[in-house]
């Protein structure tokens, strides 16, 4: 027994050493594997040309005799709102004269991702773009929620921009494990390195990872900006009007870099295609009758015609009237909070099976000194008084068609920003619009040609649908084609409502 005990004591140091070596080896292999995962997550093998193939096909497919339409939404916060997109639009119209650009900028200054995520759904539904150009600061988790809303609520191509340089950006850090104690440029940490500054982390790592995950194109504004500052020796402050917002020259640079990126994609286009949007005809031979049946996969169907329809056809979607579809009723952006004119008084208004098109009013009164608490009374132009509520509580209308959550009121935040109080009574307006009722979007394509776009159905489940159109053959004969939109993410895949 003594001998065995002596042997055990003798071998303990060796055993401990082996355990330590094994543990270190496992940790090292784990670090190497984790580093590979990081690099794979940020390494995108799908070119941006493929990611915005439909946008590029519209531009490259446009001719003097067939001027195609591209609807573009610029979205984000104050950097996007600042107006640099106007130089991009002017450039597009000069360089691509055969394309009809219909552009909206619905950016909201002072709305980081955690605020903008609550306005996104109703903003994109109101315009329904072909291309979204997006930039926002804020929490990367809410940034991803916004991308998921783009992908689940529209079939739009997406270009996201990385941040411009309010300071000289660091070089890109090759994040992960390195066999070196010498910290690489732009990195922080020891052995396991990560990007030193958050804006660089977001631009160089978080956004590229999302680009791969959701097949979105990335315009590397921060890379362009860093290269320009180093090449010219320009002080970043010379391009800013304050600590973050670009001045006139800064906005010119953002537009120049974007145009350089976008024009490069147009020139690289080699006929790539996408499956998000499909053009359909009433039958394979192009014939029409007074009872057309259209089968399509997706969430939205539009009729496109070069002449207005004389009368709106009788329509059923999967056997029911569009008037019974939730998606055919859309809420507008609320009126301004006034003390900060760019901000809506409500970030989001939730419709719960609301099938009444009407104008809504909320009268606010009894404000507390800090504007945090107030009372409001809600009324619909068709449904009448819908109850009163308090700003700190969730409000549900008497009809149970509409809900307002406390976080969506902008009154307190406007007070904190402007130090100007609202006074009783203060009125907030919005509307619920029926968008499937035959009122077209009218687009001037030039040379005396007008395009009429009618929404037959929208907000459908992302599956196969059957639509019946009953009207005279003469009126249906005016239809050039139908456009079916199929988002890449099913709404049911969104977690927690997002």
Number of C-alpha atoms within 10 A of each C-alpha: 6 7 8 9 10 10 11 12 11 11 12 11 11 11 12 11 12 12 12 12 12 12 12 12 12 12 12 13 12 13 17 16 14 14 19 14 13 16 16 13 17 18 14 16 8 13 13 21 22 21 22 25 21 23 24 26 18 18 22 18 14 18 14 11 9 13 20 19 20 19 17 23 24 20 24 26 22 20 24 23 18 18 15 21 23 15 15 19 17 11 16 19 13 11 11 16 15 23 23 21 20 15 18 15 18 17 24 22 18 18 20 19 24 18 19 26 21 21 21 23 19 19 20 19 18 14 15 18 22 21 21 23 20 21 22 27 21 15 13 16 11 19 21 18 20 23 21 21 20 24 22 23 28 28 24 27 25 27 21 23 21 24 23 27 25 21 15 18 21 20 17 19 20 19 22 20 20 17 8 10 10 9 15 18 13 19 20 16 15 14 16 18 19 20 24 17 13 10 21 23 19 19 21 23 23 20 23 23 20 21 24 19 12 17 22 23 24 22 23 20 21 24 21 20 23 18 14 15 16 12 9 8 9 12 13 20 18 13 21 19 13 11 11 16 18 25 16 14 14 22 23 19 20 25 21 17 21 20 19 13 16 19 16 12 18 17 11 12 17 14 13 13 16 14 12 17 20 16 15 18 17 21 12 8 7 10 12 20 17 14 16 18 15 16 14 20 20 24 25 26 28 21 23 21 21 16 15 20 19 11 11 16 19 12 23 19 20 13 11 12 15 23 19 14 19 18 23 24 24 23 24 18 21 19 18 17 21 16 17 18 11 15 22 24 26 24 22 26 21 15 19 14 14 20 19 16 19 15 17 21 20 21 16 23 18 15 21 12 11 14 20 16 16 19 17 21 17 22 19 19 13 11 14 12 16 20 15 17 19 16 22 14 12 13 19 20 19 16 13 13 15 16 16 20 17 14 15 18 20 19 27 20 16 22 19 13 12 10 12 13 17 19 11 13 12 15 17 19 19 20 19 21 18 21 21 22 17 17 15 19 12 14 16 13 18 14 9 6 13 15 20 21 22 24 20 23 26 24 19 21 16 20 11 13 18 13 20 19 20 17 18 15 14 13 19 25 18 17 20 18 17 22 20 22 24 28 22 20 18 17 20 12 11 13 9 6 9 18
